[in-house]
Amino acid sequence: MPETQTKSHLFPNYARRPIELVKGQGTKVWDAEGNEYLDFIAGIAVLALGHAHPKVNETLNHQSEQIWHVSNLFESSGQEKLAALLTADTHFEHAFFCNSGAEANEAAIKLARRHTGKHHIVTFTNSFHGRTFGAMSATGQEKVQQGFGPLVSRFTHVPFNDPDALKGAVSDETAAIMLEIVQGEGGVNPVTDEFAETIQSLCDEHGLLLIIDEVQTGIGRTGTRYAYEQTVLKPDIITLAKGLGGGFPIGGMLGTAALGTSLGPGSHGTTYGGNALAVAVSNTVVSTVFEPDFLRDVEEKADYLALQLAGHYEVRGLGLLMGLVVEDSAAFATDMQSKGLLVVPAGPNVVRLLPPLNVSYEELDAAIEILLN
């Protein structure tokens, strides 16, 4: 907070850190006092290409001089290009663009109910899907829901990675199963191979839709375009945000061809979603991240970082969505900040390392030095 500001007129719904970051370049940021940090939060997995990436800056500046926003009443070649890029070489056919991960998950919930004519959706404890009423109801964390009254009905939360519990929760009334490949906010818990196999088997047996929340794991964060590609799972719907815009707000939902008729004109919409600025930036980010050499580099850097830390911490996660088990995550994050490294808690005993995907080995080594001393 700037020194001249003595009273905040903001709602106190964020437990803010007492520094203001005013400049960023790549993986490095500086606060208002001139202190330098390695940013291993990256806007909570948002800044896929780091701060002030020259390609992103150029795209944003160019588009800002053309057109910003016209609403979804008109055709959008930018949306068409982005949809084609995101669905290329996948089993998906359709894309919908919005403004955030919560909005994308709301769209997925609505689509699943509308397409199946059923309302029951199975999700998991320690999951996180957003803070709007539908997404909050899908979330398996009571702390997110406290004080807001009756939730959206027909969500069942079962223990994550528990095949028997999941089998017992599915019925003829179930429309979909919804999960994260790695529970980011819930402790950096990856889905096990056995559980993934059970999920896919149940979906095939009962004709359930499979929704995978790739808001945090998608767009190269785990070393592949989407995290589900590292599993046996074949989702009907995935949701995206965070890294999708590299810092510019945008969310998205991808769906299979069979779902296309369930979102006809007037069935769902958003005023700002997929506006010209957002999709221009996203096209630049995604086309960069989806290059095979770039993704291979992410995977190699993640392996390197995990290997250096494995003898000192219990390391969880996939790719550069990495969790370290610590005694007190809040105290640990404060200590790291004092040493020039920004990390973010994922529950009381886990911190996340979420550097930009183009972090350098030199920056990884600097972070490792801080983490081990």
C-alpha positions as CSV (number, residue, x, y, z in Angstrom):
1,M,0.0,0.0,0.0
2,P,1.4,3.4,-0.9
3,E,2.7,5.4,2.1
4,T,0.4,8.3,1.4
5,Q,-2.7,6.1,1.7
6,T,-3.8,5.9,5.3
7,K,-7.4,4.5,4.9
8,S,-8.6,1.9,2.4
9,H,-12.0,2.2,0.8
10,L,-11.8,-1.4,-0.4
11,F,-13.8,-4.2,1.1
12,P,-11.4,-6.1,3.4
13,N,-12.0,-9.5,1.7
14,Y,-8.4,-10.0,0.8
15,A,-5.6,-10.7,3.3
16,R,-3.2,-8.5,1.4
17,R,0.6,-8.6,1.8
18,P,2.0,-5.3,3.0
19,I,3.9,-4.6,-0.2
20,E,2.8,-3.2,-3.6
21,L,4.4,-4.6,-6.7
22,V,4.8,-1.8,-9.2
23,K,7.1,-3.2,-12.0
24,G,7.7,-6.6,-13.6
25,Q,10.0,-8.0,-16.2
26,G,10.0,-11.7,-17.0
27,T,10.2,-13.6,-13.7
28,K,11.3,-10.6,-11.7
29,V,9.2,-8.0,-9.9
30,W,9.9,-4.9,-7.9
31,D,7.9,-3.3,-5.1
32,A,7.2,0.4,-4.4
33,E,10.3,0.5,-2.2
34,G,12.6,-0.8,-5.0
35,N,13.0,-4.3,-3.5
36,E,13.4,-7.1,-6.1
37,Y,11.8,-10.5,-6.0
38,L,11.6,-13.7,-8.0
39,D,7.9,-14.1,-8.8
40,F,7.1,-17.8,-8.3
41,I,3.4,-16.9,-7.9
42,A,3.0,-15.4,-11.4
43,G,-0.5,-14.0,-10.6
44,I,-1.4,-17.4,-9.3
45,A,-0.5,-19.4,-12.4
46,V,-1.7,-16.6,-14.7
47,L,1.5,-15.1,-16.2
48,A,2.4,-18.0,-18.5
49,L,5.0,-15.9,-20.3
50,G,6.0,-13.7,-17.4
51,H,5.7,-9.9,-16.9
52,A,5.9,-7.6,-19.9
53,H,6.6,-10.2,-22.5
54,P,7.5,-8.3,-25.7
55,K,5.3,-10.4,-28.0
56,V,2.3,-9.9,-25.6
57,N,3.0,-6.2,-25.3
58,E,3.2,-5.8,-29.0
59,T,-0.1,-7.6,-29.6
60,L,-1.9,-5.6,-27.0
61,N,-0.6,-2.3,-28.3
62,H,-1.5,-3.2,-31.8
63,Q,-5.0,-4.4,-31.0
64,S,-5.7,-1.4,-28.8
65,E,-5.3,0.8,-31.8
66,Q,-7.8,-1.3,-33.9
67,I,-10.9,-2.1,-31.9
68,W,-11.4,-3.1,-28.2
69,H,-15.0,-4.3,-27.8
70,V,-18.1,-4.8,-29.9
71,S,-20.0,-7.5,-27.9
72,N,-20.9,-10.9,-29.2
73,L,-23.6,-9.6,-31.5
74,F,-21.0,-9.6,-34.3
75,E,-18.6,-12.1,-35.9
76,S,-15.2,-12.4,-34.4
77,S,-12.3,-13.7,-36.4
78,G,-10.1,-13.5,-33.3
79,Q,-12.4,-15.9,-31.4
80,E,-12.5,-18.2,-34.4
81,K,-8.7,-18.3,-34.6
82,L,-8.4,-19.0,-30.9
83,A,-11.0,-21.7,-30.9
84,A,-9.2,-23.4,-33.7
85,L,-5.9,-23.2,-32.0
86,L,-7.3,-24.6,-28.7
87,T,-9.1,-27.5,-30.3
88,A,-6.5,-28.4,-32.9
89,D,-5.4,-32.1,-32.6
90,T,-7.9,-32.8,-29.8
91,H,-11.3,-34.4,-29.7
92,F,-13.0,-31.1,-29.0
93,E,-15.0,-29.2,-31.6
94,H,-16.4,-26.1,-29.9
95,A,-15.2,-23.3,-27.7
96,F,-16.9,-20.6,-25.6
97,F,-15.1,-17.6,-24.3
98,C,-15.8,-15.6,-21.1
99,N,-13.9,-13.6,-18.5
100,S,-12.7,-16.0,-15.8
101,G,-12.3,-19.5,-14.5
102,A,-15.4,-19.2,-12.4
103,E,-17.5,-18.1,-15.4
104,A,-16.0,-21.0,-17.4
105,N,-17.1,-23.5,-14.8
106,E,-20.5,-22.0,-14.5
107,A,-20.9,-22.5,-18.3
108,A,-19.7,-26.1,-17.9
109,I,-22.2,-26.8,-15.2
110,K,-25.0,-25.2,-17.2
111,L,-24.0,-27.1,-20.4
112,A,-23.9,-30.5,-18.5
113,R,-27.4,-30.0,-17.1
114,R,-28.9,-28.7,-20.3
115,H,-27.4,-31.5,-22.5
116,T,-28.2,-34.4,-20.2
117,G,-31.5,-33.2,-18.7
118,K,-30.1,-34.3,-15.4
119,H,-29.0,-32.1,-12.5
120,H,-26.7,-34.2,-10.2
121,I,-23.0,-33.6,-10.5
122,V,-20.3,-35.4,-8.5
123,T,-17.2,-33.3,-7.4
124,F,-14.5,-33.8,-4.8
125,T,-13.4,-32.7,-1.4
126,N,-10.6,-30.1,-1.4
127,S,-11.6,-29.1,-4.9
128,F,-11.8,-25.5,-6.0
129,H,-13.9,-24.3,-8.9
130,G,-14.6,-20.7,-8.2
131,R,-16.7,-18.3,-6.0
132,T,-19.9,-17.7,-8.0
133,F,-22.8,-19.7,-6.6
134,G,-22.7,-22.6,-9.1
135,A,-18.9,-22.9,-9.0
136,M,-18.8,-22.4,-5.2
137,S,-21.4,-25.2,-4.8
138,A,-19.2,-27.5,-6.9
139,T,-16.2,-26.6,-4.7
140,G,-15.4,-29.2,-2.0
141,Q,-14.2,-26.7,0.6
142,E,-16.5,-25.6,3.4
143,K,-14.5,-22.5,4.1
144,V,-15.3,-21.1,0.6
145,Q,-19.1,-21.6,1.2
146,Q,-19.5,-20.4,4.8
147,G,-22.0,-17.6,5.4
148,F,-23.6,-17.5,2.0
149,G,-26.8,-19.4,2.7
150,P,-28.3,-22.2,0.6
151,L,-26.1,-23.4,-2.2
152,V,-27.0,-24.7,-5.6
153,S,-28.4,-28.1,-5.0
154,R,-27.5,-31.5,-6.4
155,F,-23.8,-31.5,-6.0
156,T,-22.2,-34.4,-4.1
157,H,-18.6,-34.1,-2.9
158,V,-16.7,-37.3,-2.4
159,P,-13.1,-38.0,-1.2
160,F,-10.6,-37.4,-3.9
161,N,-8.7,-40.5,-5.2
162,D,-11.2,-42.8,-3.5
163,P,-12.6,-45.1,-6.2
164,D,-15.1,-46.9,-3.9
165,A,-16.6,-43.6,-2.6
166,L,-17.0,-42.4,-6.2
167,K,-18.8,-45.5,-7.3
168,G,-21.2,-45.1,-4.4
169,A,-22.0,-41.5,-5.4
170,V,-23.0,-42.2,-9.0
171,S,-26.6,-42.9,-9.9
172,D,-29.1,-42.8,-12.8
173,E,-29.7,-39.1,-11.9
174,T,-26.0,-38.1,-12.3
175,A,-25.2,-35.8,-15.2
176,A,-21.5,-35.4,-14.8
177,I,-18.3,-35.9,-12.8
178,M,-16.2,-32.8,-12.4
179,L,-12.6,-32.6,-11.2
180,E,-9.2,-31.0,-11.4
181,I,-6.3,-33.2,-12.6
182,V,-4.2,-31.5,-9.8
183,Q,-6.1,-29.8,-7.0
184,G,-4.2,-26.6,-6.9
185,E,-6.0,-24.6,-4.1
186,G,-6.7,-27.8,-2.2
187,G,-3.1,-28.8,-1.5
188,V,-1.5,-29.7,-4.9
189,N,-3.0,-33.2,-5.0
190,P,-2.7,-35.0,-8.4
191,V,-5.3,-37.5,-9.5
192,T,-3.9,-41.1,-9.3
193,D,-3.8,-43.4,-12.3
194,E,-6.2,-45.8,-10.5
195,F,-8.7,-43.0,-9.8
196,A,-8.5,-41.7,-13.3
197,E,-9.3,-45.1,-14.7
198,T,-12.3,-45.5,-12.3
199,I,-13.6,-42.1,-13.4
200,Q,-13.4,-42.9,-17.1
201,S,-14.9,-46.3,-16.6
202,L,-17.9,-44.9,-14.7
203,C,-18.4,-42.2,-17.4
204,D,-18.4,-44.8,-20.1
205,E,-20.6,-47.2,-18.2
206,H,-23.3,-44.7,-17.1
207,G,-23.1,-42.3,-20.0
208,L,-21.9,-39.4,-17.8
209,L,-20.3,-36.3,-19.0
210,L,-16.8,-35.7,-17.8
211,I,-15.9,-32.1,-16.9
212,I,-12.2,-31.3,-16.2
213,D,-11.4,-28.0,-14.6
214,E,-8.1,-27.0,-16.3
215,V,-8.3,-23.4,-15.1
216,Q,-5.0,-23.7,-13.3
217,T,-3.5,-26.8,-15.0
218,G,-4.2,-25.8,-18.6
219,I,-2.1,-23.9,-21.2
220,G,1.2,-25.7,-20.6
221,R,1.4,-25.4,-16.8
222,T,1.9,-29.1,-16.4
223,G,4.2,-29.6,-19.4
224,T,1.5,-30.6,-21.9
225,R,-1.2,-28.3,-23.5
226,Y,-3.7,-29.7,-21.0
227,A,-3.1,-31.8,-18.0
228,Y,-5.7,-34.4,-18.9
229,E,-3.4,-35.4,-21.8
230,Q,-1.2,-37.1,-19.2
231,T,-4.0,-39.4,-18.1
232,V,-6.4,-41.9,-19.5
233,L,-9.3,-39.4,-19.1
234,K,-11.2,-38.2,-22.2
235,P,-13.3,-35.2,-21.0
236,D,-16.4,-34.0,-22.8
237,I,-15.8,-30.5,-21.4
238,I,-12.7,-28.7,-20.1
239,T,-12.5,-25.2,-18.7
240,L,-9.7,-22.7,-19.0
241,A,-8.6,-19.3,-17.7
242,K,-5.4,-18.1,-15.8
243,G,-2.6,-18.8,-18.3
244,L,-5.0,-18.5,-21.3
245,G,-4.5,-14.8,-21.4
246,G,-1.1,-14.5,-19.9
247,G,-2.3,-11.8,-17.6
248,F,-5.2,-10.4,-19.6
249,P,-8.6,-11.6,-18.2
250,I,-10.1,-14.3,-20.3
251,G,-11.8,-17.7,-19.6
252,G,-12.8,-20.5,-21.9
253,M,-14.7,-23.7,-22.2
254,L,-14.1,-26.4,-24.8
255,G,-16.6,-29.1,-25.7
256,T,-17.1,-32.0,-28.0
257,A,-19.1,-32.0,-31.2
258,A,-22.0,-33.8,-29.5
259,L,-22.6,-30.9,-27.2
260,G,-22.9,-28.2,-29.9
261,T,-26.6,-28.3,-30.2
262,S,-27.1,-27.8,-26.5
263,L,-25.9,-24.2,-26.5
264,G,-28.0,-22.6,-29.3
265,P,-28.6,-18.9,-29.7
266,G,-29.8,-17.2,-26.5
267,S,-28.9,-20.2,-24.3
268,H,-25.9,-18.6,-22.7
269,G,-23.8,-15.5,-23.1
270,T,-21.5,-12.8,-21.7
271,T,-21.1,-9.2,-22.5
272,Y,-17.3,-8.9,-22.3
273,G,-16.3,-12.5,-23.0
274,G,-13.9,-13.0,-25.8
275,N,-13.6,-9.3,-26.7
276,A,-11.0,-8.3,-29.2
277,L,-8.3,-7.3,-26.8
278,A,-8.6,-10.6,-24.8
279,V,-8.5,-12.9,-27.8
280,A,-5.7,-11.1,-29.5
281,V,-3.5,-11.5,-26.4
282,S,-4.6,-15.1,-25.9
283,N,-3.8,-16.0,-29.5
284,T,-0.3,-14.8,-29.0
285,V,0.1,-16.6,-25.6
286,V,-1.3,-19.9,-26.7
287,S,0.5,-20.0,-30.1
288,T,3.8,-19.5,-28.1
289,V,3.1,-21.9,-25.3
290,F,1.7,-24.7,-27.6
291,E,5.0,-25.0,-29.6
292,P,6.3,-28.5,-28.9
293,D,9.8,-27.2,-28.0
294,F,8.3,-24.7,-25.5
295,L,6.3,-27.5,-23.8
296,R,9.3,-29.8,-23.7
297,D,11.3,-27.0,-22.1
298,V,8.6,-26.6,-19.4
299,E,8.7,-30.3,-18.7
300,E,12.5,-30.3,-18.4
301,K,12.6,-27.3,-16.1
302,A,10.0,-28.8,-13.9
303,D,11.9,-32.1,-13.7
304,Y,15.1,-30.1,-12.8
305,L,13.4,-28.1,-10.1
306,A,11.7,-31.1,-8.6
307,L,15.0,-33.1,-8.5
308,Q,16.9,-30.3,-6.8
309,L,14.2,-30.0,-4.1
310,A,13.2,-33.7,-3.6
311,G,15.8,-34.4,-1.0
312,H,14.7,-31.5,1.2
313,Y,10.9,-31.3,0.7
314,E,8.0,-33.6,-0.1
315,V,7.3,-32.4,-3.7
316,R,3.8,-32.7,-5.2
317,G,2.2,-31.8,-8.5
318,L,2.7,-31.9,-12.2
319,G,5.1,-29.7,-14.3
320,L,5.4,-26.2,-13.0
321,L,2.4,-26.5,-10.7
322,M,4.5,-27.7,-7.8
323,G,3.7,-28.1,-4.2
324,L,6.1,-28.3,-1.2
325,V,4.9,-29.7,2.1
326,V,6.0,-27.4,4.9
327,E,5.0,-27.0,8.6
328,D,3.2,-23.7,8.2
329,S,2.6,-22.4,4.7
330,A,1.7,-18.8,5.6
331,A,4.8,-18.4,7.8
332,F,6.9,-20.1,5.1
333,A,5.6,-17.7,2.4
334,T,6.4,-14.7,4.6
335,D,9.9,-16.0,5.2
336,M,10.5,-16.6,1.5
337,Q,9.3,-13.1,0.7
338,S,11.8,-11.6,3.1
339,K,14.5,-13.5,1.2
340,G,13.3,-12.3,-2.2
341,L,11.1,-15.2,-3.4
342,L,7.4,-15.0,-3.8
343,V,5.4,-18.2,-3.3
344,V,1.7,-18.8,-2.4
345,P,0.1,-21.2,0.1
346,A,-2.2,-24.1,-1.0
347,G,-3.7,-24.9,2.3
348,P,-2.1,-24.8,5.8
349,N,0.8,-27.1,5.0
350,V,1.6,-26.7,1.3
351,V,3.1,-23.9,-0.7
352,R,2.9,-23.7,-4.5
353,L,5.7,-22.8,-6.9
354,L,4.1,-21.3,-10.0
355,P,6.8,-19.5,-11.9
356,P,6.3,-18.2,-15.5
357,L,6.6,-21.1,-17.9
358,N,9.6,-19.4,-19.6
359,V,11.5,-19.0,-16.3
360,S,15.3,-19.4,-16.9
361,Y,17.5,-22.0,-15.3
362,E,19.5,-19.2,-13.7
363,E,16.2,-18.0,-12.0
364,L,15.4,-21.6,-11.0
365,D,18.8,-21.9,-9.4
366,A,18.4,-18.6,-7.6
367,A,15.0,-19.8,-6.2
368,I,16.5,-23.2,-5.2
369,E,19.3,-21.4,-3.3
370,I,16.7,-19.5,-1.3
371,L,14.5,-22.5,-0.7
372,L,17.4,-24.6,0.6
373,N,18.9,-22.0,2.9
